[in-house]
Amino acid sequence: IGGITPPATAQSSEQLSVSSENRASLIKVYGRVAQVNENQFILNSNIGQLTISKQQPINLALDEPVAVTGMMGEQPNTLNAYSITRANG
C-alpha cells in the first residue's frame, strides 16, 4: 500500500489509548478517510475510528491515507486537528 506509513518509532495503540490522559498532549495518528463532512471527517486510524474536527475545510477523498496531529477532544474518540498531512506531503 503506498502512502503514509507510521515511523518505526511510533507508539503502539496500547500506549495511545483514547483517554482523558491524552487530551492535553499533541498526538499523531495515521489512517484512511472513511467519511467526510464540512468541518469534520471520520478516520479509520491506527488507534481505532476517530472523528476528526478541522478548523478549515479541506478536500479529502474517501479512503485517502492521511496523518493527523492534534489533541483529543471533549467527546469520546474525537481529535481536534492541528495539522493534516496527505500521503504526497
Secondary structure, 3 states (H helix, E strand, C coil): CCCCCCCCCCCCCCCCCCCHHHCCCCEEEEEEEEEECCCEEEEEECCEEEEEECCCCCCCCCCCEEEEEEEECCCCCEEEEEEEEECCC
